[in-house]
Amino acid sequence: MTVSFNETMIRPNKIEHINSTVLDVKIKPTFDDRTELLGFTWATKSYSGKSLQLQLTFEHPDQVSFDLQGGPDVLSVKVLSPTYFMGETSFMTIKNETTASLKTPRQMAGS
């Protein structure tokens, strides 16, 4: 997953610092009875200042957005610590609890 910014951000010395204390990454299933099938872990793969790339590893990738008739599952990323997202020029931070969401595509064809 890639999150893009409209301004170049000041990057931390170590991208490992961008973890679950900085971002809350969740997936909302189309149907609540599938919550336990959508477990995943995530890690920061890169942070260029203009974009942040997260690597998600699903426990059951075949279950992600499995039933598209009900609509795809929705992945959300909420900022918990805005100081990691400060503009290089404006020195303004993203507002606390800013959330970006996206419809999650199927992870495995034919499942």
N, C-alpha and C positions, 0 to 999 in steps of 0.2 A: 504494500500500500504506500502510495506517495502523497504527502501533504505539501502543497505549494503555497508560498507566501507572496504577497504583492510587494514586499520590500525585503531586501537582503537582511538577514538576521545575524546578530553577533553569535558566533558558535562557541560552545563550551570547549575547554581543552580536551575533554574525553567524552565521546558520544555515549559511553556506558553510563554516564550520569543521567541520561534521558531514559528513565525507567518508570516503574509503576508509581513512584512518588511524584513524578512530573506529569505523566499522562495516564488517564484512565481509558483503557481500550476494552470495548465490550462488543458483543454481537447480540442482537435482538432477533430471536427466531420468529419466523412467520407464525408458527404455532408453538405455544408455551410448552407443550408436552415433549418438545425436542431439545429443550435447554441443555440437558446432560449430554446430549450427543454433539454439542457444538463447543466443547472445551478446546482451548488453544493456548499457546504461549506466544509471546512476541518479544522482539528485540529490535533495537535501533541498528539499522544497517549502514546508513549514511546520513549526513546532515551537511548540505552544501552551503547553507545560509539562505538559499532561495527555495530549497525543498528539503523535506525530511522523509526518509524512506524507512518504513518499518517492515520487518520480516515476520509474517504470521505462520505458525505451524499448527495445523489443526489435528486433533486427535482422531477425528473421523472425517476426513475431507470429502468423502462421498455423501455426507449428510448436509453439507453447506448448500443452502438454497436448493434443497432436494426437490421440494414440491413448488414449482414455479407457478402453478395455478393459483396458489394463495399469495403469490408475490415473493420476491427474493428476501432473504435474511438481510438485516441492516447492521452494518459495522459502524460504530461511533468511536471517536477519539475526543476526549475532553481534557482540556488543559487544567492541571491542578497546581502547577507552579509556573506562573507566567514569566518569571525572571529568566528562564531559559530561552525565551522568545522575545528578544528586545531588538528593535530596528537599529541597524547600523548607522543610519543617518538621523532618524528622528529620536532615537533613544526611548521610544515608546514601547511598552510591552503589550502583548495580546491580553485582552481582558481575562481575568480568572474565570474558569468554567466555560470558556468558549468551547463549543462543540462542533465538530465536523462529522457528517454522516454520509455514508454511501451505500447504495444497494450492492450487495455482495454477489458476484457472479458464481455460478456453479464451479466447483474446483475440479471435478472429475467428469468428463464426458461420458454419457451413457449410464450414469448411476441413477 
